[in-house]
């Protein structure tokens, strides 16, 4: 993935200050700063919790995106965007203080408007105090730190200029007594679709519920689903809900239809494109937790191999798990 930062500006939206501090000049994009911004944009794109979204017809970001492409308007439009977010923050004190980065970027030859909200993080640093005894070094709390390159930001968006399609990263905050995804609904003005992470969770949860309902065995059904999901992603990086239903409930057509119907009613698309490495990694391991507290994480290749892992149903109704051909144990 090639990311080029063309223009960027940073506005300070800290409600602890008397008023926001809107920058009157763009960021100096030296190599370090450009790489830092690019890394956070890359994380927004590749995270499996990022949602695709569609701008509402009356969203001001239609106009913002059009106007900001005229580079002469970049400064003014960026301030308009920051003012819009700040008004929402002032009215809702649960929203964390932050700096807002507004940038024009090129990603694999496509042009985007990037918005990264750097919510403040608390950390520790040194403070040098000069007194009568000399230098007095102390440790103090620093409350206005950005996420590092290795961390991800909770909130941000990418709007593609060509078709106004949107990618959103966000967290819900309590507004008027309810948990609300304010960043998409109130700030951007867009409707979001399930992320890859959310879609996979629904696919698994519905299967487990139906397995419990009809077979009194949510674990076995969920295990079969996870195996099928892993195989589908390995083959073509796409999960076809109908193929999942056919593989898991093939001998029970009525249950198969119920499963597909519940997935559709939940709003999950019939085909889930897996583009996130995180999502692939989740599917590459089968995590098991027993009722007596034992937790296991087994690579799917080994989970499917009965020469390595075997489940045995005992006469008393309990289940034994045998892990075979272990040469040595490694304590972690």
C-alpha positions in Angstrom: 0.0 0.0 0.0 1.5 3.4 -1.1 0.4 6.4 1.0 1.5 9.9 0.2 0.6 12.9 2.4 0.0 15.9 0.1 -1.2 18.5 2.6 -1.9 18.3 6.3 -3.0 20.7 9.1 -3.5 20.2 12.9 -6.2 21.9 14.9 -6.3 21.8 18.8 -9.8 21.0 20.2 -9.0 20.9 23.9 -12.1 22.0 26.0 -9.8 22.7 28.9 -8.5 25.7 26.9 -10.6 28.9 26.6 -11.2 28.2 22.9 -10.0 25.9 20.2 -6.6 26.7 18.6 -7.1 26.6 14.8 -3.8 26.5 13.0 -3.2 29.2 10.3 -0.6 27.2 8.5 0.0 23.7 7.2 2.2 21.1 8.9 5.8 20.8 7.7 5.8 17.4 6.2 9.3 16.2 6.9 10.0 12.4 6.4 9.3 11.6 10.1 6.0 13.4 10.3 4.8 12.1 6.9 5.6 8.6 7.9 3.9 9.0 11.3 0.7 10.2 9.6 0.9 7.5 7.0 1.2 4.8 9.6 -2.0 5.9 11.3 -3.9 6.1 8.0 -2.7 2.6 7.2 -3.9 1.3 10.6 -7.3 2.9 9.9 -7.5 1.1 6.6 -6.3 -2.3 7.7 -8.0 -2.7 11.1 -10.8 -5.2 11.1 -12.9 -2.9 13.2 -13.0 -0.2 10.6 -16.4 0.2 9.0 -17.4 1.2 5.5 -20.0 4.0 5.4 -22.1 6.1 3.1 -22.6 9.9 3.5 -26.2 11.1 4.1 -27.4 13.3 1.3 -27.5 16.3 3.6 -24.0 15.6 5.1 -21.8 18.8 4.9 -18.9 16.5 3.9 -20.2 16.4 0.4 -19.4 20.1 0.1 -16.3 19.9 2.3 -14.8 17.2 0.1 -15.6 19.1 -3.1 -14.3 22.4 -1.8 -11.1 21.1 -0.2 -9.9 19.7 -3.5 -9.2 23.2 -4.5 -6.0 23.5 -2.7 -6.5 27.3 -2.2 -9.5 26.4 0.1 -7.6 23.8 2.2 -7.0 26.0 5.2 -10.5 27.4 5.4 -12.3 24.1 4.9 -10.1 22.4 7.4 -11.1 25.0 10.0 -14.8 24.6 9.1 -14.4 20.8 9.7 -12.7 21.4 13.0 -15.3 23.9 14.1 -18.1 21.4 13.4 -16.4 18.7 15.5 -15.6 21.2 18.3 -19.3 22.3 18.6 -20.2 18.7 19.1 -17.5 18.2 21.7 -18.5 21.3 23.7 -22.1 20.1 24.0 -21.0 16.6 25.0 -18.4 16.5 27.7 -18.0 12.7 27.5 -16.2 13.0 24.2 -12.5 13.1 24.8 -10.4 16.2 24.0 -8.1 15.8 21.0 -6.3 17.4 18.2 -7.8 17.0 14.7 -5.6 16.2 11.8 -7.1 17.1 8.4 -5.1 15.9 5.4 -5.3 15.4 1.6 -3.7 12.0 0.8 -3.1 9.7 -2.1 -3.5 6.0 -1.5 -2.6 3.7 -4.4 -3.3 6.5 -6.9 -6.7 7.4 -5.3 -7.3 10.8 -3.7 -8.8 11.0 -0.2 -9.7 13.4 2.6 -8.2 12.0 5.8 -9.4 12.9 9.3 -7.6 11.6 12.3 -8.7 12.5 15.8 -5.8 12.2 18.1 -7.5 11.7 21.4 -5.2 12.6 24.3 -3.5 9.9 26.2 -1.9 10.1 29.6 1.7 9.2 30.1 4.8 10.0 32.2 7.8 12.1 31.5 10.6 13.9 33.4 10.4 17.5 34.6 13.6 19.4 35.4 13.1 21.9 38.3 15.8 24.3 39.2 15.9 25.4 42.8 18.3 26.6 45.5 19.8 23.1 45.9 20.4 22.9 42.1 18.7 20.6 39.6 15.7 18.6 40.9 14.5 15.9 38.4 11.0 14.7 38.9 8.5 12.4 37.2 5.3 14.1 36.2 2.1 13.1 34.3 1.8 14.4 30.8 -1.9 14.4 29.7 -1.7 15.5 26.1 0.1 12.7 24.3 -0.7 11.2 20.9 -0.9 7.5 20.0 2.5 6.2 19.0 3.1 4.6 15.6 2.5 1.2 17.1 -0.9 2.2 18.6 -4.1 2.8 16.8 -6.4 5.8 17.1 -10.0 5.2 18.2 -11.5 7.7 15.8 -10.8 8.7 12.2 -12.2 8.6 8.7 -11.1 8.5 5.0 -13.4 10.0 2.4 -12.6 9.1 -1.2 -13.0 12.1 -3.5 -14.1 10.1 -6.5 -17.3 8.6 -5.1 -17.5 10.0 -1.6 -17.2 6.5 -0.1 -16.1 6.5 3.5 -14.1 4.3 5.9 -14.7 5.1 9.6 -13.0 4.1 12.9 -14.9 5.1 16.0 -16.0 4.3 19.5 -19.4 4.9 21.2 -19.6 7.6 23.9 -22.5 8.3 26.2 -24.6 11.2 24.8 -27.9 12.2 26.4 -27.8 9.0 28.4 -27.2 6.6 25.5 -24.1 5.1 24.0 -23.8 6.8 20.6 -21.4 6.6 17.6 -21.3 10.3 17.4 -18.3 10.5 15.0 -20.3 8.9 12.1 -23.8 10.0 13.0 -23.3 13.6 14.3 -20.0 14.7 12.9 -19.6 13.0 9.5 -23.3 12.5 8.8 -23.1 9.0 7.5 -24.6 5.5 7.9 -22.1 2.7 8.7 -22.1 -1.0 7.7 -20.8 -3.8 9.9 -17.0 -4.1 10.1 -15.3 -7.3 9.2 -14.9 -8.0 12.9 -18.5 -7.4 13.7 -19.8 -9.5 10.7 -17.6 -12.5 11.7 -18.9 -12.2 15.3 -22.5 -12.3 14.1 -21.9 -15.2 11.8 -20.4 -17.2 14.7 -22.9 -16.1 17.4 -26.0 -17.0 15.3 -24.5 -20.4 14.5 -23.8 -21.1 18.2 -27.3 -20.1 19.1 -28.9 -22.3 16.5 -26.6 -25.2 17.4 -27.8 -24.8 21.0 -31.5 -24.5 19.9 -31.6 -27.6 17.7 -28.7 -29.8 18.8 -28.1 -28.8 22.4 -24.4 -28.2 21.3 -23.4 -24.7 20.6 -19.7 -25.6 20.8 -19.8 -28.2 18.1 -21.7 -26.0 15.7 -19.5 -23.0 16.3 -16.4 -25.2 15.8 -17.7 -26.3 12.4 -18.4 -22.7 11.4 -14.9 -21.6 12.4 -13.4 -24.4 10.3 -15.5 -23.5 7.3 -14.7 -19.7 7.7 -11.0 -20.5 7.8 -11.2 -22.6 4.6 -13.2 -20.0 2.7 -10.8 -17.2 3.6 -7.8 -19.4 2.7 -9.4 -20.1 -0.8 -10.6 -16.7 -1.9 -10.5 -14.2 1.0 -14.3 -14.0 1.0 -17.0 -15.5 3.2 -20.2 -16.6 1.4 -22.9 -16.9 4.1 -24.8 -19.4 2.0 -21.7 -21.6 1.7 -21.2 -21.5 5.4 -24.9 -22.5 6.0 -24.6 -25.3 3.4 -21.4 -26.8 4.9 -22.6 -26.6 8.5 -26.3 -27.5 8.2 -26.3 -29.4 4.9 -28.5 -32.3 6.2 -31.0 -29.9 7.8 -32.4 -27.5 5.0 -34.9 -25.8 7.3 -32.2 -25.0 9.9 -30.0 -23.8 7.0 -32.6 -21.4 5.8 -33.2 -20.2 9.4 -29.5 -19.5 9.8 -29.3 -17.5 6.5 -32.5 -15.6 7.4 -31.1 -14.5 10.8 -27.8 -13.4 9.3 -29.7 -11.2 6.7 -32.0 -9.8 9.4 -29.0 -8.8 11.4 -27.8 -6.7 8.4 -24.8 -8.7 7.5 -24.1 -8.9 3.7 -24.3 -12.2 1.9 -20.7 -12.0 1.0 -18.1 -10.7 3.5 -14.8 -9.6 1.8 -11.9 -10.2 4.2 -9.2 -7.6 3.6 -7.8 -7.2 7.1 -4.8 -9.2 8.3 -6.3 -9.0 11.8 -9.5 -10.8 10.6 -7.4 -13.5 8.9 -5.4 -13.9 12.0 -8.5 -14.4 14.1 -9.7 -17.1 11.8 -6.3 -18.9 11.8 -6.7 -20.0 15.4 -9.5 -21.8 17.3 -9.8 -20.5 20.9 -11.4 -22.8 23.4 -12.4 -22.2 27.0 -13.7 -25.0 29.1 -16.2 -24.7 32.0 -13.5 -25.4 34.5 -11.4 -22.4 33.3 -8.9 -24.0 30.9 -8.1 -21.9 27.8 -6.5 -23.1 24.6 -5.5 -21.5 21.3 -5.1 -24.1 18.6 -3.9 -23.3 15.0 -6.7 -24.3 12.6 -4.3 -26.5 10.6 -3.7 -28.6 13.7 -7.3 -28.4 15.0 -8.5 -30.2 11.9 -5.8 -32.9 12.2 -7.0 -35.8 14.3 -3.5 -37.1 14.5 -2.8 -34.0 16.6 -6.1 -33.0 18.3 -9.0 -35.3 19.1 -12.3 -34.8 21.0 -13.7 -37.9 22.7 -17.2 -38.0 24.2 -17.2 -40.0 27.4 -19.9 -42.3 28.7 -20.9 -39.8 31.4 -21.6 -37.0 28.9 -18.3 -35.2 29.5 -15.8 -34.5 26.7 -12.1 -35.2 26.8 -9.6 -33.4 24.6 -6.4 -35.3 23.6 -3.5 -33.4 22.2 -1.1 -35.9 20.6 2.5 -36.1 19.4 3.9 -33.4 21.7 7.7 -33.4 21.7 8.1 -30.8 24.5 6.2 -28.2 26.4 7.1 -24.5 26.4 6.0 -22.4 29.3 4.8 -18.8 28.4 
